[in-house]
Amino acid sequence: MVERVSWLSPVDYEVLEFFESHDIVTSPKVLAANIDYDRQYVSKRCQTLLSSGLLEQPEDGLYRLSDLGRDFLAGDVEAEVIEEAGE
Protein backbone atom coordinates (compact mmCIF):
# COMPACT_ATOMS: atom_id res chain seq x y z
CA MET A 1 0.00 0.00 0.00
CA VAL A 2 1.32 3.41 -0.99
CA GLU A 3 1.53 5.93 1.82
CA ARG A 4 -0.42 9.15 1.28
CA VAL A 5 1.55 12.34 0.70
CA SER A 6 -0.17 15.66 1.43
CA TRP A 7 0.74 17.46 -1.80
CA LEU A 8 -0.05 14.55 -4.13
CA SER A 9 -3.47 14.86 -5.73
CA PRO A 10 -5.65 11.90 -6.74
CA VAL A 11 -4.57 12.31 -10.37
CA ASP A 12 -0.91 12.07 -9.30
CA TYR A 13 -1.49 8.58 -7.96
CA GLU A 14 -3.29 7.63 -11.18
CA VAL A 15 -0.39 8.96 -13.26
CA LEU A 16 2.17 7.05 -11.20
CA GLU A 17 0.12 3.86 -11.27
CA PHE A 18 -0.39 4.17 -15.04
CA PHE A 19 3.36 4.37 -15.57
CA GLU A 20 3.92 1.48 -13.17
CA SER A 21 1.50 -0.68 -15.19
CA HIS A 22 2.77 0.52 -18.58
CA ASP A 23 6.55 0.72 -18.82
CA ILE A 24 6.47 3.36 -21.56
CA VAL A 25 7.51 6.91 -22.34
CA THR A 26 4.49 9.03 -23.22
CA SER A 27 3.07 12.53 -23.50
CA PRO A 28 0.54 14.15 -21.16
CA LYS A 29 -1.99 14.07 -24.03
CA VAL A 30 -1.83 10.28 -24.37
CA LEU A 31 -1.66 9.86 -20.60
CA ALA A 32 -4.74 12.08 -20.09
CA ALA A 33 -6.72 10.07 -22.63
CA ASN A 34 -5.89 6.86 -20.77
CA ILE A 35 -6.73 8.06 -17.27
CA ASP A 36 -9.67 10.28 -18.27
CA TYR A 37 -8.39 13.66 -17.06
CA ASP A 38 -7.92 17.00 -18.83
CA ARG A 39 -4.66 17.15 -20.80
CA GLN A 40 -3.61 20.54 -19.43
CA TYR A 41 -4.18 19.39 -15.86
CA VAL A 42 -2.24 16.16 -16.45
CA SER A 43 0.59 18.16 -18.04
CA LYS A 44 0.77 20.45 -14.99
CA ARG A 45 0.79 17.47 -12.61
CA CYS A 46 3.51 15.73 -14.67
CA GLN A 47 5.68 18.83 -14.22
CA THR A 48 5.10 18.67 -10.46
CA LEU A 49 5.94 14.95 -10.38
CA LEU A 50 9.04 15.65 -12.49
CA SER A 51 10.18 18.38 -10.07
CA SER A 52 9.79 16.00 -7.14
CA GLY A 53 11.79 13.25 -8.85
CA LEU A 54 8.89 10.79 -9.20
CA LEU A 55 8.90 11.10 -13.01
CA GLU A 56 11.71 11.52 -15.53
CA GLN A 57 11.64 13.43 -18.81
CA PRO A 58 13.89 11.60 -21.29
CA GLU A 59 12.73 13.88 -24.12
CA ASP A 60 10.96 17.22 -24.19
CA GLY A 61 7.26 16.66 -23.54
CA LEU A 62 7.61 12.94 -22.76
CA TYR A 63 7.58 11.33 -19.33
CA ARG A 64 8.24 8.01 -17.64
CA LEU A 65 8.36 6.70 -14.09
CA SER A 66 11.68 7.31 -12.31
CA ASP A 67 13.45 4.87 -10.02
CA LEU A 68 12.28 6.98 -7.07
CA GLY A 69 8.71 6.73 -8.38
CA ARG A 70 8.98 2.94 -8.66
CA ASP A 71 10.44 2.68 -5.18
CA PHE A 72 7.70 4.91 -3.75
CA LEU A 73 4.95 2.80 -5.32
CA ALA A 74 6.64 -0.37 -4.04
CA GLY A 75 6.59 1.06 -0.51
CA ASP A 76 10.38 1.25 -0.36
CA VAL A 77 10.47 5.03 0.16
CA GLU A 78 8.88 6.68 3.17
CA ALA A 79 6.23 9.33 2.57
CA GLU A 80 8.37 11.90 4.42
CA VAL A 81 10.99 11.70 1.65
CA ILE A 82 8.34 12.46 -0.96
CA GLU A 83 6.82 15.21 1.23
CA GLU A 84 10.20 16.95 1.31
CA ALA A 85 10.75 16.47 -2.43
CA GLY A 86 7.52 18.31 -3.15
CA GLU A 87 8.37 21.36 -1.07
N, C-alpha and C positions, 0 to 999 in steps of 0.2 A: 504494500500500500504506500502510495506517495504521500509524503507529509505536505500539508497545506502551507503555502507561503503567502503572506499578507498582500504583497503587491501583484501576485499572479492572478489574472482574471480567468474566468471559466474557459474562454477561448484559448488562453495560453496552454492550458492542460490539453485541450483538444489538438492544438498544433503539435505539441510535443508527442502526444500519443500517436498522432498520424505519422509523424516521422519515425517513431519507434516501430510502427507496424509496416511502414513502407520505406525501405532503405534506399531513398532516392534524393536527388537534388531537384528542387522545383521552385516555381515562382509563387508569390502570394496569390496571383490570379487563379492558378490551378489548385492551390491549396484551399482557397476560399470556396471554390466550386465543390470540392470534396468534403468540406466540413460544414457547408451551408451557412457561411458568414459573409458579410460585405467585404469585398476585395480591399478597399481602402483601410478598413479596420484591421483586417488580417495583416496587411502590409505594415501598419503602425506597430502592431503587436510583435511582428517578426523583428522589427528594428529593436524593440525593447528586449526581446529574448536574445538577440545578437549582442547587444550591449552588456547583458548580464553573463554572457558566455555559454548560454544553454543551446544556442544555434551557432552555426558557422555560415560564412558567405563565401563559397569557393569562387564564385563569379558574381559580377554586379547583377543584382536583382534576383539571384538564386540562393536558396537556403538549404541547409541540411542539419540534422541533429549533431551536436558536438559530443565529444567524449564526456564532458561534464553533464550534458543533458541526458545521455544514456545512464550515467552513474546515478544521477538524481532520480530518474524514473525507476531504476533498479533498487532504490532505497539505500544506495551506498554513499550518499552525500547527505549530511544533515541539513534540515531546512534553514538553520541559522546561516550556513554558508551561502545559500541562495538569497536569503534576506539581505545579507550584506552586499552581494553582487548587484542587487537591484537598486541600491541606494545611490 
